Amino acid sequence: MSSRPVYISASRRTDIPRFFSDEFFTAWKKGEITYNGGYGGSYTVSLKPEDVLGYIFWSKDYSLFIRHPLFKELLQTSNAIFHYTINDCLVLEPNVAPLKQRLSTLDRLCDFVGPERVMWRFDPICRFEAAPGAFVTNEAAFYELLPIMEKAGIRRCYFSFMSDYKKLANRGIKFKAIGEEDRIAIAGKMLRSAMNAGMELFNCCNEKIAQSVPGIYMAHCIDDDVLSTTDRFGVHRSLSLKPTRSGCGCFESRDIGSYEPKCPHGCLYCYANPSLFTKHLDLDMPASRYGADKPAKDRAQRAAENKTDNARSNAVTDPNDSDDDSGEFS
């Protein structure tokens, strides 16, 4: 148990709001949570109000979380901010909900908590082989999503470039490192569009980007200033920097997530422990296992739905209008 109140991170290791909302809220009402810390160890953390300054949530899909019967009670009694990863690249995110659904959830989340408590993560930027010998980079979706985020009132975007972990070689897709010059060029182009939309850009775990592109800030994904200004209960205390890897700017928190069981999103770039469709995920898994409303659909059906929903979204959107807890999961 902690000797003084802390912020709870839920979680950079797996998508708790999407797949473990029932387990989280059960633990929240109980006042403590025990999680698998790996290497045969488990840890118990107090979630009692007197031990918690607030919550930092991370997810690719808050649809179940915000519909939970205890969600509003959580907001009435606790500080909370929400990192929401919204990309649009089905080949790298094979089991993420259709874009249209995630954007609808974004609007509802902003209505509940206020857009100042929602951080858009466009994360990570990757270069991968889309066809034999043809490598593409996935940042094009940033420009399609930017006006949607602007309309939602979101003013902070966190982004990173994929880290080249050795285990990515076993994901069934070829990745290619993005050189420093290309990273700076991509970031500079993103900044010009972001400034026109009133969006601030924060780069995670690459100090050279902030140094080379004036106007882009080093990310503090767990940010003392943000947590202070969004504190509704007068409980915030000054935090110490506690980076989780080289270049990380995060302040102290306690992460309550686990790398087991494997995350069903199955994102091919993930640094954590994704359940890859082709090898691990049981497509007939009971929906109750992860708190979903219905069983997972087969890959072809999900791809078709994403393609349809994304096309509809683009049609109505005018493009002119961490352990190594990096930003690549959330």
C-alpha positions as a Markdown table, in Angstrom:
| # | Residue | x | y | z |
|---|---|---|---|---|
| 1 | Met | 0.0 | 0.0 | 0.0 |
| 2 | Ser | 1.1 | 3.6 | -0.7 |
| 3 | Ser | 2.2 | 5.7 | 2.2 |
| 4 | Arg | 0.9 | 8.9 | 0.6 |
| 5 | Pro | -1.8 | 9.6 | -2.0 |
| 6 | Val | -0.8 | 8.8 | -5.6 |
| 7 | Tyr | -2.3 | 9.1 | -9.1 |
| 8 | Ile | -3.4 | 5.8 | -10.5 |
| 9 | Ser | -2.6 | 5.0 | -14.1 |
| 10 | Ala | -5.0 | 2.5 | -15.8 |
| 11 | Ser | -3.2 | 1.5 | -17.8 |
| 12 | Arg | -0.2 | 1.7 | -20.2 |
| 13 | Arg | 0.1 | -2.1 | -20.1 |
| 14 | Thr | -3.3 | -3.1 | -21.3 |
| 15 | Asp | -6.6 | -1.5 | -22.2 |
| 16 | Ile | -8.5 | -1.6 | -18.9 |
| 17 | Pro | -11.4 | 0.7 | -20.0 |
| 18 | Arg | -12.1 | -1.4 | -23.0 |
| 19 | Phe | -11.6 | -5.0 | -21.8 |
| 20 | Phe | -11.6 | -4.9 | -18.0 |
| 21 | Ser | -14.1 | -2.2 | -17.0 |
| 22 | Asp | -16.1 | -4.5 | -14.7 |
| 23 | Glu | -12.9 | -5.7 | -13.0 |
| 24 | Phe | -11.8 | -2.1 | -12.5 |
| 25 | Phe | -15.1 | -0.8 | -11.0 |
| 26 | Thr | -15.4 | -3.9 | -8.8 |
| 27 | Ala | -11.9 | -3.1 | -7.4 |
| 28 | Trp | -12.7 | 0.6 | -7.2 |
| 29 | Lys | -15.8 | -0.1 | -5.0 |
| 30 | Lys | -13.8 | -2.5 | -2.9 |
| 31 | Gly | -11.0 | 0.1 | -2.4 |
| 32 | Glu | -8.1 | -2.0 | -3.6 |
| 33 | Ile | -6.8 | -3.8 | -6.6 |
| 34 | Thr | -4.4 | -6.7 | -7.0 |
| 35 | Tyr | -2.6 | -7.1 | -10.3 |
| 36 | Asn | -0.1 | -9.4 | -11.9 |
| 37 | Gly | 3.2 | -7.6 | -11.9 |
| 38 | Gly | 5.0 | -10.3 | -13.9 |
| 39 | Tyr | 7.9 | -12.6 | -13.0 |
| 40 | Gly | 5.6 | -14.4 | -10.6 |
| 41 | Gly | 4.8 | -11.3 | -8.5 |
| 42 | Ser | 1.5 | -9.7 | -7.6 |
| 43 | Tyr | 0.9 | -6.3 | -6.1 |
| 44 | Thr | -2.0 | -4.8 | -4.2 |
| 45 | Val | -2.7 | -1.1 | -4.5 |
| 46 | Ser | -5.2 | 0.9 | -2.4 |
| 47 | Leu | -8.0 | 2.6 | -4.4 |
| 48 | Lys | -9.5 | 4.2 | -1.3 |
| 49 | Pro | -10.3 | 7.9 | -1.8 |
| 50 | Glu | -7.8 | 9.0 | 0.8 |
| 51 | Asp | -5.0 | 7.2 | -1.0 |
| 52 | Val | -5.8 | 8.3 | -4.5 |
| 53 | Leu | -5.2 | 11.8 | -6.0 |
| 54 | Gly | -7.0 | 10.9 | -9.3 |
| 55 | Tyr | -6.9 | 8.6 | -12.3 |
| 56 | Ile | -5.2 | 8.7 | -15.6 |
| 57 | Phe | -7.0 | 6.4 | -18.0 |
| 58 | Trp | -5.6 | 5.1 | -21.3 |
| 59 | Ser | -7.7 | 3.4 | -24.0 |
| 60 | Lys | -8.4 | 2.9 | -27.7 |
| 61 | Asp | -12.2 | 2.6 | -27.0 |
| 62 | Tyr | -14.1 | 4.0 | -24.0 |
| 63 | Ser | -17.5 | 2.9 | -25.2 |
| 64 | Leu | -18.1 | 0.3 | -22.5 |
| 65 | Phe | -16.3 | 2.3 | -19.8 |
| 66 | Ile | -18.5 | 5.4 | -20.0 |
| 67 | Arg | -21.7 | 3.2 | -20.1 |
| 68 | His | -20.7 | 1.5 | -16.9 |
| 69 | Pro | -23.2 | 2.1 | -14.1 |
| 70 | Leu | -20.4 | 3.4 | -11.8 |
| 71 | Phe | -18.8 | 5.7 | -14.3 |
| 72 | Lys | -20.7 | 8.8 | -13.3 |
| 73 | Glu | -20.1 | 8.1 | -9.6 |
| 74 | Leu | -16.4 | 7.9 | -10.3 |
| 75 | Leu | -16.5 | 11.3 | -11.9 |
| 76 | Gln | -18.5 | 12.7 | -9.0 |
| 77 | Thr | -15.9 | 11.6 | -6.5 |
| 78 | Ser | -12.5 | 11.4 | -8.2 |
| 79 | Asn | -10.2 | 13.4 | -10.5 |
| 80 | Ala | -9.8 | 11.8 | -13.9 |
| 81 | Ile | -8.2 | 12.5 | -17.2 |
| 82 | Phe | -8.4 | 10.4 | -20.3 |
| 83 | His | -5.8 | 9.5 | -23.0 |
| 84 | Tyr | -7.7 | 8.4 | -26.0 |
| 85 | Thr | -5.7 | 6.8 | -28.8 |
| 86 | Ile | -7.4 | 7.3 | -32.2 |
| 87 | Asn | -5.6 | 6.3 | -35.3 |
| 88 | Asp | -7.0 | 4.9 | -38.5 |
| 89 | Cys | -5.0 | 2.0 | -39.8 |
| 90 | Leu | -6.8 | -1.3 | -39.8 |
| 91 | Val | -3.9 | -3.4 | -41.0 |
| 92 | Leu | -2.0 | -2.4 | -37.8 |
| 93 | Glu | -4.9 | -2.5 | -35.4 |
| 94 | Pro | -6.9 | -5.5 | -36.5 |
| 95 | Asn | -9.4 | -5.7 | -33.6 |
| 96 | Val | -10.0 | -2.0 | -32.8 |
| 97 | Ala | -13.6 | -0.8 | -33.1 |
| 98 | Pro | -14.7 | 0.9 | -36.3 |
| 99 | Leu | -13.6 | 4.5 | -36.5 |
| 100 | Lys | -17.1 | 5.9 | -36.6 |
| 101 | Gln | -17.9 | 4.2 | -33.3 |
| 102 | Arg | -14.7 | 5.5 | -31.6 |
| 103 | Leu | -15.4 | 9.0 | -32.7 |
| 104 | Ser | -19.0 | 8.8 | -31.4 |
| 105 | Thr | -17.6 | 7.6 | -28.1 |
| 106 | Leu | -15.1 | 10.6 | -28.2 |
| 107 | Asp | -18.0 | 13.0 | -28.4 |
| 108 | Arg | -19.8 | 11.4 | -25.5 |
| 109 | Leu | -16.7 | 11.3 | -23.4 |
| 110 | Cys | -16.0 | 15.0 | -24.0 |
| 111 | Asp | -19.6 | 15.7 | -23.0 |
| 112 | Phe | -19.2 | 13.8 | -19.7 |
| 113 | Val | -15.8 | 15.1 | -18.6 |
| 114 | Gly | -15.0 | 18.2 | -20.7 |
| 115 | Pro | -12.6 | 18.2 | -23.7 |
| 116 | Glu | -9.9 | 19.7 | -21.5 |
| 117 | Arg | -9.6 | 16.3 | -19.7 |
| 118 | Val | -9.3 | 14.3 | -22.9 |
| 119 | Met | -5.9 | 14.0 | -24.6 |
| 120 | Trp | -5.8 | 12.7 | -28.2 |
| 121 | Arg | -3.1 | 10.2 | -28.9 |
| 122 | Phe | -2.1 | 9.8 | -32.5 |
| 123 | Asp | 0.3 | 7.1 | -31.7 |
| 124 | Pro | 2.6 | 5.6 | -32.9 |
| 125 | Ile | 3.7 | 6.7 | -36.3 |
| 126 | Cys | 5.0 | 3.7 | -38.2 |
| 127 | Arg | 6.5 | 2.8 | -41.5 |
| 128 | Phe | 5.5 | -0.7 | -42.7 |
| 129 | Glu | 5.3 | -2.8 | -45.8 |
| 130 | Ala | 1.8 | -2.4 | -47.3 |
| 131 | Ala | 2.6 | -4.5 | -50.4 |
| 132 | Pro | 5.8 | -6.4 | -51.4 |
| 133 | Gly | 8.6 | -3.9 | -51.4 |
| 134 | Ala | 6.2 | -0.9 | -50.9 |
| 135 | Phe | 6.6 | 0.8 | -47.5 |
| 136 | Val | 4.1 | 3.4 | -46.3 |
| 137 | Thr | 3.9 | 5.7 | -43.3 |
| 138 | Asn | 0.6 | 5.9 | -41.4 |
| 139 | Glu | 0.5 | 9.7 | -40.5 |
| 140 | Ala | -1.9 | 10.6 | -43.3 |
| 141 | Ala | -4.8 | 9.8 | -41.0 |
| 142 | Phe | -3.7 | 12.6 | -38.7 |
| 143 | Tyr | -4.8 | 15.2 | -41.2 |
| 144 | Glu | -8.2 | 13.6 | -41.6 |
| 145 | Leu | -8.8 | 13.3 | -37.8 |
| 146 | Leu | -7.5 | 16.7 | -36.9 |
| 147 | Pro | -10.6 | 18.7 | -37.9 |
| 148 | Ile | -12.8 | 16.2 | -36.0 |
| 149 | Met | -10.7 | 16.7 | -32.8 |
| 150 | Glu | -10.8 | 20.5 | -33.3 |
| 151 | Lys | -14.6 | 20.3 | -33.5 |
| 152 | Ala | -14.7 | 18.2 | -30.3 |
| 153 | Gly | -12.7 | 20.9 | -28.5 |
| 154 | Ile | -9.6 | 18.9 | -27.9 |
| 155 | Arg | -6.5 | 21.0 | -27.8 |
| 156 | Arg | -3.7 | 18.5 | -26.9 |
| 157 | Cys | -2.3 | 15.8 | -29.2 |
| 158 | Tyr | 0.4 | 13.4 | -28.1 |
| 159 | Phe | 2.3 | 11.5 | -30.8 |
| 160 | Ser | 5.4 | 9.2 | -31.0 |
| 161 | Phe | 7.4 | 7.3 | -33.5 |
| 162 | Met | 7.4 | 3.5 | -33.2 |
| 163 | Ser | 10.3 | 2.0 | -31.3 |
| 164 | Asp | 12.0 | -0.8 | -33.2 |
| 165 | Tyr | 11.6 | -3.6 | -30.7 |
| 166 | Lys | 13.1 | -7.0 | -31.7 |
| 167 | Lys | 9.8 | -8.8 | -31.0 |
| 168 | Leu | 8.1 | -6.8 | -33.7 |
| 169 | Ala | 9.9 | -9.1 | -36.2 |
| 170 | Asn | 7.4 | -11.8 | -35.3 |
| 171 | Arg | 4.2 | -9.9 | -35.9 |
| 172 | Gly | 3.6 | -11.0 | -39.5 |
| 173 | Ile | 4.3 | -7.6 | -41.0 |
| 174 | Lys | 7.6 | -5.8 | -41.9 |
| 175 | Phe | 8.4 | -2.5 | -40.2 |
| 176 | Lys | 11.0 | -0.1 | -41.3 |
| 177 | Ala | 12.7 | 2.5 | -39.0 |
| 178 | Ile | 11.9 | 6.1 | -39.8 |
| 179 | Gly | 15.1 | 8.1 | -39.9 |
| 180 | Glu | 15.7 | 11.2 | -37.9 |
| 181 | Glu | 15.4 | 13.6 | -40.9 |
| 182 | Asp | 12.1 | 12.0 | -41.9 |
| 183 | Arg | 10.8 | 12.2 | -38.4 |
| 184 | Ile | 11.6 | 15.9 | -38.2 |
| 185 | Ala | 9.9 | 16.5 | -41.6 |
| 186 | Ile | 6.8 | 14.6 | -40.6 |
| 187 | Ala | 6.6 | 16.4 | -37.3 |
| 188 | Gly | 7.1 | 19.8 | -38.9 |
| 189 | Lys | 4.3 | 19.2 | -41.4 |
| 190 | Met | 2.0 | 18.0 | -38.6 |
| 191 | Leu | 2.7 | 21.1 | -36.5 |
| 192 | Arg | 1.8 | 23.5 | -39.3 |
| 193 | Ser | -1.7 | 21.8 | -39.6 |
| 194 | Ala | -2.1 | 21.5 | -35.8 |
| 195 | Met | -1.4 | 25.2 | -35.3 |
| 196 | Asn | -4.2 | 26.1 | -37.8 |
| 197 | Ala | -6.5 | 23.9 | -35.7 |
| 198 | Gly | -5.5 | 25.4 | -32.4 |
| 199 | Met | -3.9 | 22.1 | -31.4 |
| 200 | Glu | -0.7 | 21.7 | -29.3 |
| 201 | Leu | 1.6 | 18.9 | -30.2 |
| 202 | Phe | 3.5 | 16.9 | -27.7 |
| 203 | Asn | 6.1 | 14.3 | -28.8 |
| 204 | Cys | 6.7 | 11.3 | -26.6 |
| 205 | Cys | 10.2 | 9.8 | -26.0 |
| 206 | Asn | 12.2 | 11.6 | -28.7 |
| 207 | Glu | 13.8 | 14.7 | -27.4 |
| 208 | Lys | 15.3 | 15.6 | -30.8 |
| 209 | Ile | 11.8 | 16.3 | -32.2 |
| 210 | Ala | 11.1 | 19.0 | -29.6 |
| 211 | Gln | 14.6 | 20.4 | -30.0 |
| 212 | Ser | 14.5 | 20.5 | -33.8 |
| 213 | Val | 10.9 | 21.6 | -34.4 |
| 214 | Pro | 10.1 | 24.8 | -32.4 |
| 215 | Gly | 6.4 | 24.7 | -31.4 |
| 216 | Ile | 6.4 | 20.9 | -30.6 |
| 217 | Tyr | 6.8 | 20.2 | -26.9 |
| 218 | Met | 8.3 | 17.3 | -25.1 |
| 219 | Ala | 5.5 | 15.1 | -23.8 |
| 220 | His | 4.6 | 14.6 | -20.2 |
| 221 | Cys | 1.9 | 12.1 | -20.7 |
| 222 | Ile | 1.4 | 12.1 | -17.0 |
| 223 | Asp | 1.7 | 15.8 | -16.5 |
| 224 | Asp | 2.0 | 17.7 | -13.3 |
| 225 | Asp | 0.5 | 20.9 | -14.8 |
| 226 | Val | -2.4 | 19.2 | -16.4 |
| 227 | Leu | -3.3 | 17.2 | -13.3 |
| 228 | Ser | -3.0 | 20.4 | -11.2 |
| 229 | Thr | -5.3 | 22.5 | -13.5 |
| 230 | Thr | -7.9 | 19.7 | -13.8 |
| 231 | Asp | -8.0 | 19.0 | -10.1 |
| 232 | Arg | -11.6 | 19.5 | -8.9 |
| 233 | Phe | -11.2 | 18.5 | -5.3 |
| 234 | Gly | -8.1 | 20.4 | -4.1 |
| 235 | Val | -6.0 | 17.3 | -3.5 |
| 236 | His | -3.2 | 17.7 | -6.0 |
| 237 | Arg | 0.3 | 17.8 | -4.7 |
| 238 | Ser | 3.5 | 18.7 | -6.6 |
| 239 | Leu | 4.8 | 15.6 | -8.4 |
| 240 | Ser | 8.3 | 14.4 | -9.1 |
| 241 | Leu | 9.4 | 13.4 | -12.6 |
| 242 | Lys | 9.5 | 9.6 | -12.9 |
| 243 | Pro | 10.4 | 8.6 | -16.5 |
| 244 | Thr | 9.8 | 5.1 | -17.6 |
| 245 | Arg | 12.4 | 5.0 | -20.3 |
| 246 | Ser | 14.9 | 7.3 | -22.1 |
| 247 | Gly | 13.2 | 10.5 | -23.3 |
| 248 | Cys | 10.1 | 9.9 | -21.2 |
| 249 | Gly | 8.8 | 13.0 | -19.5 |
| 250 | Cys | 6.1 | 11.4 | -17.2 |
| 251 | Phe | 5.6 | 12.4 | -13.6 |
| 252 | Glu | 5.1 | 9.9 | -10.8 |
| 253 | Ser | 2.0 | 7.6 | -10.8 |
| 254 | Arg | 1.1 | 4.0 | -10.0 |
| 255 | Asp | 0.2 | 1.8 | -12.9 |
| 256 | Ile | -2.3 | -1.0 | -12.1 |
| 257 | Gly | -2.3 | -2.8 | -15.4 |
| 258 | Ser | -0.8 | -6.1 | -16.3 |
| 259 | Tyr | 0.7 | -7.6 | -19.5 |
| 260 | Glu | -1.4 | -10.8 | -18.8 |
| 261 | Pro | -3.8 | -11.8 | -20.2 |
| 262 | Lys | -2.8 | -10.6 | -23.6 |
| 263 | Cys | -4.5 | -7.5 | -24.9 |
| 264 | Pro | -7.3 | -8.5 | -27.5 |
| 265 | His | -6.8 | -5.4 | -29.6 |
| 266 | Gly | -3.9 | -7.2 | -31.2 |
| 267 | Cys | -2.1 | -4.1 | -32.5 |
| 268 | Leu | 1.0 | -5.2 | -34.4 |
| 269 | Tyr | 3.2 | -2.3 | -33.3 |
| 270 | Cys | 2.5 | -2.8 | -29.6 |
| 271 | Tyr | 5.4 | -2.8 | -27.2 |
| 272 | Ala | 3.3 | -4.6 | -24.6 |
| 273 | Asn | 1.8 | -8.0 | -25.0 |
| 274 | Pro | -0.9 | -8.0 | -27.7 |
| 275 | Ser | -3.0 | -11.1 | -28.5 |
| 276 | Leu | -2.3 | -11.5 | -32.2 |
| 277 | Phe | -5.3 | -12.7 | -34.2 |
| 278 | Thr | -3.3 | -15.1 | -36.3 |
| 279 | Lys | -1.7 | -16.9 | -33.4 |
| 280 | His | -3.3 | -16.3 | -30.0 |
| 281 | Leu | -6.8 | -14.9 | -30.0 |
| 282 | Asp | -9.7 | -17.3 | -29.7 |
| 283 | Leu | -12.4 | -15.8 | -31.9 |
| 284 | Asp | -15.1 | -17.8 | -30.1 |
| 285 | Met | -14.0 | -16.3 | -26.7 |
| 286 | Pro | -17.0 | -15.6 | -24.5 |
| 287 | Ala | -17.9 | -12.0 | -24.6 |
| 288 | Ser | -18.0 | -11.9 | -20.8 |
| 289 | Arg | -14.3 | -12.7 | -20.6 |
| 290 | Tyr | -13.4 | -9.2 | -21.6 |
| 291 | Gly | -16.6 | -7.4 | -20.7 |
| 292 | Ala | -17.6 | -7.0 | -24.3 |
| 293 | Asp | -21.3 | -6.8 | -25.4 |
| 294 | Lys | -20.9 | -9.5 | -28.0 |
| 295 | Pro | -18.4 | -12.0 | -29.3 |
| 296 | Ala | -15.4 | -10.9 | -31.4 |
| 297 | Lys | -16.1 | -11.0 | -35.1 |
| 298 | Asp | -13.9 | -12.7 | -37.6 |
| 299 | Arg | -11.2 | -10.5 | -39.1 |
| 300 | Ala | -12.8 | -10.3 | -42.6 |
| 301 | Gln | -16.2 | -9.1 | -41.2 |
| 302 | Arg | -14.4 | -6.5 | -38.9 |
| 303 | Ala | -12.3 | -5.3 | -41.8 |
| 304 | Ala | -15.4 | -4.8 | -44.0 |
| 305 | Glu | -17.2 | -2.9 | -41.3 |
| 306 | Asn | -14.2 | -0.7 | -40.7 |
| 307 | Lys | -13.9 | 0.0 | -44.4 |
| 308 | Thr | -17.6 | 1.0 | -44.6 |
| 309 | Asp | -17.5 | 3.2 | -41.5 |
| 310 | Asn | -14.3 | 4.9 | -42.4 |
| 311 | Ala | -15.6 | 5.7 | -45.9 |
| 312 | Arg | -18.7 | 7.2 | -44.4 |
| 313 | Ser | -16.7 | 9.2 | -41.9 |
| 314 | Asn | -14.4 | 10.5 | -44.6 |
| 315 | Ala | -17.4 | 11.4 | -46.8 |
| 316 | Val | -18.8 | 13.8 | -44.2 |
| 317 | Thr | -15.5 | 15.2 | -43.0 |
| 318 | Asp | -14.0 | 18.0 | -45.0 |
| 319 | Pro | -10.2 | 17.6 | -44.7 |
| 320 | Asn | -9.9 | 21.4 | -45.0 |
| 321 | Asp | -12.5 | 22.3 | -42.3 |
| 322 | Ser | 5.0 | 1.9 | -19.5 |
| 323 | Asp | 8.7 | -1.5 | -17.2 |
| 324 | Asp | 8.8 | 0.1 | -20.6 |
| 325 | Asp | 5.5 | 2.0 | -20.5 |
| 326 | Ser | 6.0 | 4.0 | -23.7 |
| 327 | Gly | 3.2 | 5.7 | -25.5 |
| 328 | Glu | 2.8 | 3.0 | -28.1 |
| 329 | Phe | 0.0 | 1.1 | -26.4 |
| 330 | Ser | -2.4 | 3.8 | -25.5 |
